Amino acid sequence: MNGMDRKIEKKHPQLKRAIWISAIAVLLLLIIYSMFFGDKSSKLNIETDKITIATVERDIFQDYIAVIGTVEPIQTIYLDAIEGGRVEEILRDEGSKLHKGDVIIRLSNHNLLLEISNHEAEVARAVNELRQARLLMVQQQLINQSSIIDTRKVLKQQERMFRNNEKLFETNSISREELEKSREEYQASLAKLNLLLENQKQDSMFRAIQVAALESSVSRMEKNLVLIRARLDNLDIKAPVDGELATLNPEVGEVINYGTRIGTINILDSYKLKAEIDEHYIDRVKKGLKGACDFSGKDYTAHIEKIFPEVKNGRFFVDMIFDDSVPSQIRIGQTSRIRLELGESRPAVLLSRGGFYQSTGGQWVYVVLPEQHVAVKRAIRIGRQNPRFYEIIEGLEPGEKVIVSGYDNFGNVDKLILK
């Protein structure tokens, strides 16, 4: 062994073991600390150029919503078939201007013609029966009067004979039997006359009632005949009002039934706006609320006249009537954006609208902590909203920054790491 060579001594085995034990202990302490004291929230890395961040501010909240209004006629009249039949002729087309009484469609109905013919025959029979009843009543009156005249003649003769026999009996010129016989004949003729008079009275009353009943029946049948004949006029379907023929459904040769909807007529005296509104505002939308709209560069105002209570697919409808004037060049089906005022403007904490609302329902947002380059989940409460802003009731302060773009790609993590 020369001077340059030096013996290397091995480390003591106990020291090496102590080092390994210390390292494992430190590692276990780190794991335990992480388990009990570390940040256990879920995280997701996000690139800032793929999100939209807005600053919470305090400003005047303008309480309005933007809705789309569609121009409709002030009133639509429905055309229904009053009488069924076969379409023979269509005289007017959709879009035609109509005056009240103009014929639009002509129908034919052979069954109706047959019904009218049968009813006319029934009326003729009833009229003939009435004529016969009146004739019989007159004839019977003549017969009764003739019998009464004859009976009165006989009665006078028998009365004279009876009075004469009374005088003859007083002078014993005739027997009592002859006197009584003349008395009986006189009294029998008197009774017969009274019976004929009563019979004439009863017969006249009966026949008068019979004739009156027939007259009433004929009158009803004639009125019904007038009504049935009037149904012929209903085969010509006419415009009930002035307006524009908006729709017309039947085709020539088609058979339509009573009550069938055949078309509509728009009354063009004025117009209205039908607006569709999100059901979120249904409790705040009231009759009389005003809105501003624009037609051909000119501003107009309208108010809610009618609210339709039915909600379909999360939307409900209202009718709005123009306040002062109606646009001159307005057309049915034309649309306009309406600024519908829901209430008074007032100061509030505001957050810009964004896609986050669809993800969270406005229950929470990701608030950006710039110094830490992270965004954390925070619960909030939203009040009113307009097309630009949400009113923040609690959870955010002016100056704070919030991710307002959609959260669909974030899952449900508690913290976003901003890159």
Secondary structure, DSSP 4 states (H G I P E B T S, - for coil): --TT--PPPPPPHHHHHHHHHHHHHHHHHHHHHHHHHS----EEEE-GGGS-EEE-EEEEE--EEEEEEEEEEEEEEEEE-SS-EEEEEE---TT-EE-TT-EEEEEE-HHHHHHHHHHHHHHHHHHHHHHHHHHHHHHHHHHHHHHHHHHHHHHHHHHHHHHHHHHHHHTTSS-HHHHHHHHHHHHHHHHHHHHHHHHHHHHHHHHHHHHHHHHHHHHHHHHHHHHHHHHHHTTEEE-SSSEEEEEE---TT-EE-TT-EEEEEEEEEEEEEEEEEEGGGTTT--TT-EEEEEETTEEEEEEEEEE----BTTEEEEEEEESS---TT--TT-EEEEEEE-S--EEEEEEE--THHHHHTTSEEEEEEGGGTEEEEEE-EEEEE-SSEEEEEES--TT-EEE-S--GGGTT-SEEEE-
